[in-house]
Amino acid sequence: MVDLRMARMLSFPVNLLAYPVAWYMGIGYFENFLEDMFEDMNERGVKTLIVDVRGNGGGSSAYGDQLLYYLDAPSNIRGLSVAIRFSPLYREFFPEKYAGYAADYAKKYSGRKLPDSLIVTSDFVEKDSSDETYFSYIVDPESDYHVKPDRTVFKGKVYLLVGDGTYSSAIILSTLVKDNRLFTTVGQPTRGRPSHYGETLVLKLPNSGIVCRISCKKFFRPDKERDADDSLIPDVVVWPPFDDYRYGRDRVFEWVLQNAKGEIHDRHD
């Protein structure tokens, strides 16, 4: 958990671009950070936002959804589908989730009990409701990740930077952006796969006592035709030469700055 005072914004000579920097924050902090940031950006007249997840190894995917909600992403975006392997270990770690899935399964399949060891896809356990949207849990006042509907929405240009350090929840956010064509993605192909295993359970091996983690879910990207892809390919691929690493030059960021400033000048002409 990080105090809001540890979040900062890098300013530019003209208030046209914003590059916010934030560390991992606990529940209830990130939405406050987003609200304060977008209020400040609106007051400064910022027109372009750069979101950099090149070195982001993941965390909570809900924070990515909160960000998309502030960026006015449509409520009907295609989310990632999920396959879950239920087991006694899953039931032990996620009793409330398991109970909810079991109730939905029984309702959908005439009272049948959810087996202890079964791999099911999300269409077996998702609630069948035409009223639900992708952000249903974000707008739910009872949710831990609730964001008020009258939030400060950012309607400017957004760039998402990705690279070989983009994994887990960061790759989920990047995949949502890419497959739904929400914003321009720039950088290098990711090492994290868009369709991947995640949500780990912790167990201790009975004989050796070794503590390890195993995945209980597999996520499938919205674009089914690219499900087998080994990486997420950004819209604009920028390969830095070795000397850029030696001298600390960020060619990806430079490309975005140049492109963003060009678009701003075009709008003013």
C-alpha positions, 0 to 999 in steps of 0.5 A: 500500500502506498500513500497518495503523497508518493504519487506524482505527475511529470509536467511538460513545458506546455500543458498538453501532455501528461505522464502520470507515475504511480506505485502500487496502491491498496483498495480505495486509494487508486480511484482517489488517485485517478480522480485527483489526477484527472481533475488536475489534468482537466484544469491544466488543459491536458489533451494527451495521456500516456499510460506506460505498462512496459515494466508492469508485472501485474497486480489487480486487474480491477485497477485497470478496469477503473482506469478504463472507466475514467477513460470513458471506454464503452460499457460493451467492450469485449472482456477476456473469457476465463476457464477455471479449475475448481478443486478443494484448494480453490474452495479453501482459498476462495470460499465466497467465489466458490459458493457463488459459482456453485449457486450459479451452476446449480441454478443453470443445471437443475440443482447439480453440484459443482464437482470438486475437480472440473475445468469450466469456461466462463459461459457456465458460471457467468450470470445470464443478464442482458443488463450487465455491462463490463463495468457492472462491478465498477459502478456497483456501490457495494463493490470494493472497486466502486467508482462514482458515475459522476467521475472526472472523465478524460476524453483526450488522446491516450497512448498505451506503452507496452514491452517485454516487461508487460505481464499478468494484469498489465497484459490483461489491460493491454489486451483489452485496449488492443482487441477493442481498439480503444487507444493506440498501443506503442512499443515492443511485443510483450513477453506475457501472452494475451491468453495466459494462466493466472490467479495463483493459489498457494500450497505447501507440499506435504513431504518437502514442505516447499511452498509454491504457487499454481494457477487456477484460471486461464484467460482467453483474449477477446480476439479469438483469431489471435488466441494462440499468439505468443505476445501482444503486438502493439499497433506501432512497433518501435525497436530501440537500438542497443545504444539507447539502453547504454545512454538511457534514451527512450525511443518509444516515448520520443515517438509518442511525444512527436506523434502527439505534438503533431496531432495537437498542431494539426488540430490547431491549424 
